Amino acid sequence: MYAIYEPVERTKEERDALILEHLPQVNWIAQRIHEKLPPSVELDDLISAGVIGLLAAVDNFDPSRNTSLKTYAEYKIRGAILDSIRGLDGIPTHKRKRLKQVQQAIAAAERKLKGTPSEEDIAKELGISLAEYQQWMLELRAVSLGSLQNVDGEDVDILQFLSDDEDATPARLLERAELERVITEGMSRMPENERLVLSLYYKEELNLREIAEVMSLHTTRISQLRAQGILRLRSLMERKWPSERGLY
């Protein structure tokens, strides 16, 4: 997308003025997202996350680029809020550490191999046996790509926050385009069996039992492959969408 650049030097007064100028933008975006979430999600938590995104936008915005600070700030604010929402994806707290370990192991194995790691490669990176790793996948089978599953009894898809027909702003269109690009990249890089499971599950809307019949595998194995494929995508999304560096 954009090349990395050196942040613009600003005085503390200039930085503070930009932050204050765009704080209302944080509240507006947080409120719009909050309207679509279960009551258990606190608006103040979304605002706090949004402020972090605003600070990143102010510190990394390059006025020489062909975009406005308002557009760039919206991208970063919404990205930070969506990152905080992904922390509510239905994975129990005691399993979240394991989820993080797997995602980090996937990223580490990719760097070492300069390619897509197998289940054996990931297990080796974690220092466990393949059988134990596959058991981990069963324990994490409820993991989702980026939805709030079973939060307050509701299913909320994170994609609904990216754009809609009524408010297709440049920042939201950019978010959706970036997300689709990252998912397409991730799908193209994963093993064929995992890609097929995700395609049948999400695009064809088959359940795990139906997929097991199509692929002539046990439903337990389908659950493992689905979890593994999603974890590959989550690992990639965490690194590339929304990027910690933002647009530049």
N, C-alpha and C positions, 0 to 999 in steps of 0.2 A: 504493500500500500504506500505508505509515506516513509521517507527516510528519517532516521533518528537525528535529532538536532540538539544543539546546546541550548538549555533553557535561557530565556531572556532575563537579564539582570533587572530587578526591581527593588526599589526601596521598601522598607517595611510599611510606610504610609501608603504607597501605591498598591502594595499587595492587599493590605487591610481594606482599602477603598474598593477594590475589585471584589473581594469576598462579600462585603456588606451589600454591594450593588446587586449581587447575584443570589443572595440568601433567599429572597422570595421565590426564586426559581426552584430551589430545593424543596420548599414547603409545597409548592404547586405540584411538582412531579410526585412527591411522596404521597400527597393526598389523592392524586389520580390513581396511583397504584394501590393504595390502601383500600379504596372503594371496592376493588375486585378481590380482596383477600378475606379470609375468615376473621371473625371478631377477635380471635385469640392473638392475632398479630397486632402489636402496638404501633401506632402511628409514630410515636417518638423514636422508636427503634429504626424505622425507615428514614426518618429525618436525620438521625445521627449518622447513618450509613451514607446518606446523600451528601452531608456536609464533607465527609471524607472524600467523596468524589469531586466535589466542588474545589476543595483544596488542591487536589491533584490536577484539576483542569487549570486553575489559576497558575500553578507552578510550572506546568508543562506547555501552556499555550504559546504558540509562535504566531504573532500577528502578521508575519510575512506570508503565512500560508493562506490559501484561498478559501478560508472559512472564518466565521465569526466566533468570538469567545462564547456567545450565547449558545450557538449550535454545539460547539465543542464541549461546553459545560454540561449541556443536556445529556450528551452521550456519556460523559464520565459520571454524572450524578445518577442517571438511570442504571448505568453499569454497576456502580457500587451498591445500589439498592438491590438489584437483581442478584448480585453476589451474596448479599446477606440473606435473601430469600432462599437461595439454594441450600443454605444451611438448615432449612426447615423441611427437607425432602423426605421425611418419614423414617429416616434411619435412626434407630435408638442411640442414645448417647454412648452407651458402652460399646457400640459397634463402630462409632464414627472414627475412632483412632485407627481401627483396622482398615476402614475404607481409605483413610488418608495414606496409610502405609502402602496399600496396593497401588494407588494412583502414583505415589512417588516412585515405587518400584518399576512401574510401567515406564515412566519418564526416564528413569536412570538406565533401564535396559535398552530403551530406544537410543539413548545417547551412545552407549557402549557399542551397540550393534550397528548403529547408523541405519536402522531399519525397524521393521515390525517384530517385536519379541514374541516368541511362542509362550504357551502356558509354562513349559519347562523353564524357559529363560526367566520369566517373572518369579516363579517359585524359587529359583536359584538366587535371584537378587534378594528375595525376602529371607533366604536361608532356611527354607522349609522344603519338605518333600512335595512332589506333585500331588499326591493323594491328599495331603493336608491343605494344599492350596485350593484344590477343587472343593474341599469341604468348606473353606472360607467363602467360595463363590455361592454355595448353597445358603450359607448364613446371611450373605449380602444380596440374596436374590430379589429383595424388595427395592433395591436401589433404582432410582429413576434418573433420567438424563438431566432434568431440570424442572421437575414439577413438584408441587406441594401435595403429595399423596397422603390421604387420610389425616389431614390437618383439620381438626375441629369437625371431623365427619364429612369433609368435602374434598373433591379432587380439583385442583387448580393448576392449569397448564401455564408454565412460565412463558410460553410463546405468545400468549394473549397480551402480554405487556409490551411487546416489541413495536407493533404498529397496528393501526386499524384504518378503515376507510374514512373515518371522520377526522382523523388527525395524523395524516401521513407526512409528518415533518421530516426535513432532511436527516436529522439525527436518528429518528426512528427507522427510516428507510435504510440508513447506514447500518444500524444495529441488526436488522433482519438480514440484510445482505451479508454482513460479516458472520452471523451465526450460521446461515445456510452454507457459506463457504467453508467454515470450520467443520461442520458436520459432514459435508460432502468429502472433504479432505480425509477426515477420520474414517469414514466408511470405505473409501477407496484403499486405505492402507491396512485395514484389518483382514484377518484370514477369512476365506470364502465362507466357511461354515457359520462364523459369527455374523458376517454381513447378511447371509441368507436368513438367519433367525430374526435379526432386527427388522429386515425388510418384510418378512411374513407377519411379524408381530405388529409393527407400526403402520405399514402401508397396506397390507392385505387384511389386517385386523383379525388374524387367526389367534386362537388361544394356544397355550403351551401344549395341550394334548393334541390339538390338530396339527401343530407344527411337528410334534414328535412323530405323528403318523406320516406326514409328508417326507420327513427326512429319515425315517426308519431308525429313530433313536429313542431312548427312554426319556420320559419327561424330566427326570432328574438331570440328565445331560443337557437338555434344552435349557433348563433353568440356569445351569452353569454357563453355557455359551451366551445366553442373554445378558447375564450379569457381567461377564467378561467383556462383551462388546460395549456395553454401556460404560463400564469403567475406563475402557480405552478412550471413548469419546469425552468422558468427564475429565480425564487427565489432559487431553488436548485442549478442551474448552478452558480449563483452569489456566493454561499457559497462553492461550491465544484469544479468548473471548470472555468478557471484555479484557483487552490487554492492559496490564499494569502500566505500560508506557503510553496508553492511549493511542491516538491516531498517528503520532509522529515517531 
